[in-house]
Amino acid sequence: MRAPDLTAADYAEALSQLLPPGIVWPARDSGLRRVIDGLAPTVMAVHARAAALLDEAFPPTTLELLPEWEASFGLPDGCTDVATSTTERRNAVVARGGQSVPYIIQVAAALGFTVTVEEFTPFTAGGRAGTPLYGEAWAHTWRIRAPAVTVTTFRAGQSCAGDPLRAWGNEVLECVIGSIRPAHTLVLFAYGEE
């Protein structure tokens, strides 16, 4: 979130409006007004920092507080040790919590991957012809389909100095999904076209 587009003069005027009304207060060329004019840039800077703090309060937009968010979620862990760019680190923070299929797809998207999730159903009596014959163990198995190679690209305003211009690989996806999957399930990964 951005602070409003106000000048130091606007803040000085607002500060002077906080003075009680009356003829006792000095005119614009007084020492008190010079003090107010001197305080206005500081008030403006504090307001801008407060507005910037709103961005830091949410993982998808954090930058300065990223290390604190990582510490809150126990990151880096074995999965995100390879996350080198600010965007990858921020995505790892966003990727924590939940177990539904939409959540898994959202986590993958936050990590920069477009995936689909396929769930398996065991074959039962009365099943239709042509239905795959999955056993009972398949009730707790699901598959993630993702592109063969995912490219993460440097983005102005999202990435920082020192981040790679491009990075390739799916290792982060497998590790993060493996760490957030329900404990009783098995996840399979399929890359590329069927």
BELWO-V974017 format. One record per residue. RES is the residue in one small letter. SS is DSSP state (H for helix, E for strand, C for the rest). OMEGA is omega as a letter, one per 40 degrees, with the letter a starting at -180 (none if undefined). Layout:
RES;SS;OMEGA
RES;SS;OMEGA
This chain:
m;C;i
r;C;i
a;C;i
p;C;i
d;C;i
l;C;i
t;C;i
a;H;i
a;H;i
d;H;i
y;H;i
a;H;i
e;H;i
a;H;i
l;H;a
s;H;i
q;H;i
l;C;i
l;C;i
p;C;i
p;C;i
g;C;a
i;C;a
v;C;a
w;C;a
p;C;a
a;C;a
r;C;a
d;C;a
s;C;i
g;H;i
l;H;i
r;H;i
r;H;i
v;H;i
i;H;i
d;H;i
g;H;i
l;H;a
a;H;i
p;H;i
t;H;i
v;H;i
m;H;i
a;H;i
v;H;i
h;H;i
a;H;i
r;H;i
a;H;i
a;H;i
a;H;i
l;H;i
l;H;i
d;H;a
e;H;a
a;C;a
f;C;a
p;H;a
p;H;a
t;H;a
t;C;i
l;C;a
e;C;a
l;C;i
l;H;i
p;H;i
e;H;i
w;H;i
e;H;i
a;H;i
s;H;a
f;C;i
g;C;a
l;C;e
p;C;i
d;C;a
g;C;a
c;C;a
t;H;i
d;H;a
v;H;i
a;C;a
t;C;a
s;C;i
t;H;i
t;H;i
e;H;i
r;H;i
r;H;i
n;H;i
a;H;i
v;H;a
v;H;a
a;C;a
r;C;i
g;C;i
g;C;a
q;C;a
s;C;i
v;H;i
p;H;i
y;H;i
i;H;i
i;H;i
q;H;i
v;H;i
a;H;i
a;H;i
a;H;i
l;C;i
g;C;a
f;C;i
t;C;a
v;E;i
t;E;i
v;E;i
e;E;i
e;E;a
f;C;i
t;C;i
p;C;i
f;C;i
t;C;i
a;C;a
g;C;i
g;C;a
r;C;i
a;C;i
g;C;i
t;C;i
p;C;a
l;C;i
y;C;i
g;C;a
e;H;a
a;H;a
w;H;i
a;H;a
h;H;i
t;E;i
w;E;a
r;E;i
i;E;i
r;E;a
a;E;i
p;C;a
a;C;i
v;C;i
t;C;a
v;E;i
t;E;a
t;E;i
f;C;i
r;C;i
a;C;a
g;C;i
q;C;a
s;C;a
c;C;i
a;C;a
g;C;i
d;C;i
p;C;i
l;C;i
r;E;i
a;E;a
w;E;i
g;C;a
n;C;a
e;H;a
v;H;i
l;H;a
e;H;a
c;H;a
v;H;i
i;H;i
g;H;a
s;H;a
i;H;a
r;C;i
p;C;a
a;C;a
h;C;a
t;C;i
l;E;i
v;E;i
l;E;i
f;E;i
a;E;a
y;E;i
g;C;a
e;C;i
e;C;none
